Amino acid sequence: MASDLPGGGFSSARAPGKKVVIGMSGGVDSSVAAWMLKQQGYEVIGLFMKNWEDDDDSEYCSTRQDWIDAVSVADVIGVDIEAVNFAAEYKDRVFAEFLREYQAGRTPNPDVLCNAEIKFKAFLDHALKLGADLIATGHYARVRQVDTGPDAGSFQLLKALDGSKDQSYFLHRLNQSQLSKTLFPLGEIRKTEVRKIAEEIGLPNARKKDSTGICFIGERPFRDFLNRYLSYTPGPMKTPEGEVVGEHVGLSFYTLGQRKGIGIGGMRSHKNADGTSDAWYVARKDIEANTLYVVQGHDHPWLLSSQLSADQMSWISGMPPDAGAYSAKTRYRQADMSCAQQALADDRFELRFETPQWAVTPGQSAVLYRDDVCLGGGIISGSTQAD
């Protein structure tokens, strides 16, 4: 059996009165989370993380305004706040890997790595040095402690109550030590309630737009940003039949399933019976031949996979789950899909899906679930086309 722990858990080690350091980004989610913790009786300290410095004064990075918002919120709810600079750790642990993956033609998910290496490692270490008993964030997820059976005392990561905002996918690399010290106050409430609370208690950022993407990219054109850091070589863009339909600007700048920005929107190699043409999609990358393959139609066979392989396994319990039936996500905001999991040698596993999956992308995370429990996952390394 397991017991749900409101706000992330009230075991004796996680009871009100403990000192909690919460990451406050200046956004409404972490702000309301901080207020909730204080209402629950915790001693709350806010910590604002600065993770990027390269162009902090540009129109694309909002760090300065975010800090002002975080300080304003801390003043309203009555908690102390300090800023800490993790830019060096971020560049070394997250951004360097981000570039390596793109250079290799894969599409990484830096939010997954940032959570594992910064928010629940560098941030956690810093908070403990400040005397914190626990840390907290504004993520939409839940923690549950198992209270009976062979796994008694262990911690599980669960989906948030608000399924439309659930962020367990991004947190799947957390381990037992990290979860045992973490609270997710927003896991039990819906986003609409978070906005309502912010308005009712008069938070200055109550109507602030949710941040999207990664701070160091912001709203800037993604290709322009990568241009500053990656080497690239243009090459042919072909159909599955081998017809050259254009030239790509560098394989790093494309991701599987991409529709916009391919550069062949006016090209029509196949027309439907009614005279219309299907959209073009990126379907494959041949790294050795420096060739990008594109197809027409959302449901083209080259975009559908019945099986994937993943490596860099990370399991929340510390052990891989037994082979068998589970559900999985191969991208954020995707509905859970039924699958069979099999662990392989060399830190790898395979997932076989009952329903073919669309645009399974190397570099993204494949995350495994048993009902609402997130078990962990790995980084997609390849896939097999559906029959």
N, C-alpha and C positions, 0 to 999 in steps of 0.2 A: 504494500500500500504506500501511497504518497500523499502528503498534505500540501494544498496550495498555501503559499505564504504571501499574504497581501502586501503589495508594494515591493515584492521581492523576497519577503520572508521575515517572520518573527520567531525564529528559534532563539534560544537563550543567548547565542552569540550575535544575534541580529536584531535584538529587541530595541525599542525606543529608549533613548537616553545615551545610546552609543554615538560616537563622533563619526559623521559621514562627510566625506569630501565629494562634492558633485561637480561634474564637468558642466560648466555653464557657457554656452556658445553665443549667447545673445538672442537665440531663437525662442519661440514661444514654448516649445516642448520642454527643453531643459529648465526653463524659467518656472513653469508650472510644477515640474517634478521637484524642484528645490522647495517651492512653497508647500507642496504636499508633505515632504519629509519633515519640514519644520512643524507642520500641523500634527504630524504623527508623534512628535516628541523627540525627534533626533536633534543632536547638536550639529548644525549644518554649516559647512564652509564651502564657498564657491571657488572653483578653479577654472580660469579661462586659459585654454591652450592655444598658443600660437604655433602653427605647424608649417608656415610658408613665409619666406622673406624675399624671394628673388625679385618680385615686382609688386611689393606691398603698397607702393604709392600709385599703382595703375588703376584705371577705371574698373578693372575686372576683379580686384581683390577687395573684399569688404571687411577685412580684419579690423581696421580702425573703428568703423561704425559698429561692428559687432561687439567690440570691447566697450564702447560707450553704452550700448544697449544693455550689456550684461551688468555693468556697474549700476545703471539706473534701476534695473530690476532688483539687484541685491539690496539697494537702498530702500525700495518699496517694501520688500518682504522682510527686511531686517536681518540680513546675513552678511558676514564678512566675505570678501572676494579678493583673490590675487591672480595675477597673470604669471604663466610659466611658459618658457620658450622651448619647444621641442623640435624646432626647425632642423637642427642637425640630425637628430634621431630620425625624423621623418624622411629627410633626403637620403639617408643611408639605408634605412630599413624598408621604406615604402616606395619612394620615388625611383630609386635606382632599379628596383625589381620591376616597377611599372615600365621603365624604358627598356629593360632587357627583354621583357615579354613582347612589347610592341616591335622591337627590332627583329625578334624571331618570327614575327608574323602572327602572333597570337593576340588575343584581346583580354587583357587582365581586368580584374575587378579590384581597384585599389581600396575601396571601402572595406572589403574583407580583410585585407592586409593591415590597413590602418587600425581596425578594431583590435586585431591580434597583437600588433607590435607597438602601437602608441596608446590607444585609449585604455587597454586592459593590460598593458605591460609598463611602458614608461610612465604613464599617468598613475597607474596603481602603485608603482614603486615610489613615486614622489609623494603620493597621498599617505602612504604608510610612514614615510619619513616625517610627515607633518603630525603624526600621532593618530591617524585615522584608524577606526575599527573596520570601516566599510567604505566602499566607493559607490557612486550612483551615476547614472546617465539618463538622458531623455529618450532612450531607445524604447520602441514598442515591442516588448517581449516580456516573458515571465520566468522566474526561477522557482523551482519546487524542490523541496528536500524530501527524500524517501525516508519514511519513518519505520518501516518494518521490512522483514525479509532479508535475503542475503546482501542486498544493496543498501541497507539501512544506513543513513548518515550521508549518503552521496547526494549530489545535486543534479537536477535535470534542467535543461533549457526548454521552455515551452513557447509556443506561438502566443502572440498577444491576443487579447479578447477581440480587439478590432482587427479583423482579418485583412481589411483593406490597407492597414498601416503596418502590419506585422513585419518586423525586421530581423527575425531569427535567422533568416538566410545569411545576413551579413555577419552574424555572431557565431557561426557554426564552428569556428576554430578555437573557441574558448575552452579552457580545461577546468578540472575540478577545483583547483586552487583559486582560479580567477572567479568562478561562479560563486564559491563559498563566501567571497568578500564583496559581492555585487548586489545592488538593489536596482530594480527597474520599476519605479513608481507608476509609470504610465501603462504598465502591462494589463491592468484590470479595467481601464476606462477607454472610451472612444475619443477620437480626435475632436469630434464636435464638442464633447464635454470639456476637453482641454481649452479650446477657444472660449467656451462659455465661462470657465473659471477665470481665465486671464482677463476677460472683460469685467467680470464681477469684482475682482480684487484690484482692478485698476492698474494692471501692468502696462507700462508704456509701449511694449512691443506686442500687445494683444492682437493687433491686426497685421503684424509683420508677415510678409510673404515667406513661405517655407523655402529654405535653401535647396537648390538642386545641383547635382553634379559635385565636383571636387573643388575645394577652395582655390587650388593653384591654377585651375582652368577657368572657373567662373563661367561667365556667359560668352567668353571669347570663342571665335571659330576654332574648333578642335584641331583641324589640319594645320592652321597657322601656328598653333602652339607646339605641336609635335615637330614641325619644321625646324624649330630652334634647337632641338636636342638630338634628332635622329638623322642618320645617313640613309639615303634611299636611292633606288635606281628604277626609272620607269621601265615598263615592259608591256607585252601584249595582253590584251583583254579578249578572251575567246569564249565561244559557246561550247557546249559539250561535244558538238560535232566538229570542233576545231576551227570554225570560222572566226577570223579576227574581226572584231566589231569596234575596236577602239584601242586606246593605250592607257594603262593605269599610271598613276604618278608615283607609285611605290606601294608595295603590298602592306606595309605597316599602317597605311591610312584607311584601310577597309576592314570591315568585319562581316562575318557570315550573316546573311539575312538582310544586309543593308540595302535600302531601296533608294534613298535620296543621296545626291552628291556623287553618283557613279560617273556621270558625264556622258551617258549615251541615251538620254531621255528621248531624243528625237529619232533614234534608230528603231526601225520597225522590221524585224526579220520574220515575224509570224503574225498573221491576222486571224482573228476569230471569224466565225460564220457571219456575224453581224457587222463585220468590217472594223471592229475595235481591236486594239492590241493590248496584250497583258503587260504589266510593269516588269522592269528588269530588276533582278536581285543578285547580290553577290552570293555565289554558291560554294566555291572552293578556291584554295590558294595552293599553287605548286611552287614551293619555296625554291627548290633546286632549279627549276626552269624559269623562275621569276615571272610566272604567268597567273593572271587572275581569271577565273572562270565565272561567267555570268549566265543566268537563265531567265526565261520569261515565265511568269506565273507564280503566284504565292505557293501553290501546292506542287511545284515541280519535284520529281523524285529525288533530285540531287539535294533538295532542301530538307528531306525527311530522313530521320535516322531511327532505327529500331533498337540500337545498342550503342553504349558509349563506354569508354575506358577512362579512368581517372587515376591520378597519382597524388603525391603529397597528402596522404590521408591524415585526417585529424578527427578523432572521435572524442566526444564530450565525456564519456565514461572512462576513457583511457584505453578501451579495448574495442576492436571492430565488432560490429553486430554479427550475429550468426547469419549464414546464408539463408535467404528466404524472401518472402513477399513484404514489400514496403511501399512507400510513396516517395516521390522525389521532385525537386525543382532543379531545372538546369539554367534558370535565369530568374532574377527578382520579378515579383508580381505575377509569376506564372502560377496557374492552378496546380495543385498537387497531382502528380500522375502516377498511376500504379506501375510498379516495376518489381523485378527480381534482382536481388543483389548477391554478388559472389565475390568474396575477397580472393585476391591473387597474391602471388609472391612479389617481392620487391616493392612493397609499399604501394600496391595498386589494387583497384577493384573494378568490377564491371557492373553495369546496370542494363537490364533488358526490359524494354517497355512493351506493355500490351498495345498501346497506341503509339504510332510513330511520332517522334518529337521533331519540332520544326527548328531549323537552324541551330543545331547543337554546336556550340562554339568553343574551340580550344582556348584555354586561358580563363574561361569562366568557371564558376563553382558548380559542382553537382552536389546537392545537399539532400540528405536522407532523413525521412521522418517516419515515426510510428504514431499515427493519429496526430495529436498536438505536440508530441515530444520530438524535438530536433536532436538527432543522433550524432550529427557531424557530417563530414563529407570529404571532398577532395577537389583537385583542379582537373578539369576535363583535358585529356590529352589527345583524344581521337574519337571517332564514331564510325558506325557501320550503316551504310545506306539501307533503308527499308526495302523489303522485297517488293 
